[in-house]
């Protein structure tokens, strides 16, 4: 099971997650397409005090893909996630954040 509800992401341990991120300008509400050289990164942390992420993935073409092989290594429970846009001018913008819950895969098998 993979589900996103009000910025809360749910993923069953061992399942695949695929999503497309749409970034909109706060003022004009136009869709922002990253320029060549700009990157988007998805990160998971067990708690906000952690310096190192438990999981990181680049999101080419605004697409998130967590494989079943990757998610089976996630511990069951809540993580914090954030998605950052790294701009060519050196700025970094957090474009989304929230709770990422890993659900025990045994409960659904």
N, C-alpha and C positions, 0 to 999 in steps of 0.2 A: 504494500500500500504506500502510495506517495500522494500527499495532499497538502495544499497551501490554503490556509484560511486566515484572513486578516493578518498577514505577515508572520503567521505561525506555521512553520513547516513540520510536517509529520512524515516519517519514513520508517517502514518496517525494516529491521536489521536484515541484511541480505538481499534486499530489493534494489531495483534500479530507480534512479531519479533523473528525470529530464524536464527542463523548464526553459522558457525563453523570457529574458528580462527586457522590458520596455522602459526606457528612461525618458521622462518628459521634463522639459524646461518648466521651472516653477512659475515663471511669469507668463510665457506665451502658450504653455501646454503643448508645444510642438515636440514630436519625438526627436530625441537626440541620438544621432548615429556616431559612434566613436570614429575618430579620424585615424588614418594610418599612424602607427606608433603608439596609440593610446590603448591601454589594456583595462580589462575588468577582472577582478579577482574575488572569488568566494572563499570565505574563511569560517571555520568552526572553532570555538573554544569552549572548554568545560566551564570556565568562569572568567569574568572580565579582568581579574588580576593577573592572569597568565600572560606571559610575554609571547611565548610561541603558540602558534595555532595547532590544534589537534589534526586539522585537515585544511588544505588549501588547494584550490584549483583555479586555473585561468578559465575565463569564459569567452572563447573565441566566438565572434558573431553573436554576442549576447546570449549564448546558450550554456546552460548548466547541465553537466552530465556526470552523475555519480554512478559508477558501475556497481553491480551486485557484489563483485569481489572486494571493492573498497568499503561498501557499507556493512559487509559482514564483520569487518574489523572494528566498527564503531561500538562503543559501550552503550548499553541501554540507558536511557535517561535524557535529561535536558542539556542542551548546549546553547550557547549564544552564537548567532551567525551574523555576519556582516558582509556586504558587497561593496567593494570600493572601485571607483573609477580613477585611474591614473592618467592624468592629462599630459599632453606634450610640453606644456609650460612648467611642469613640475608640481602643479597642484594635485591634491588627492581629495576626492569627494566620496563620502559614504552615501550611497544612493539607496540602500535598504539595510535594515537590521531587524532582529527579532529573536524569537525562541525557535530552536530546531529540536524536535523531540524524536528520539530513536525508540521505536517500539520493539519489544521482544518478538522476534520472528517465530518462536515456538508457539506463541499464543494463537497464531493464525494458521498453523500447519495441521 
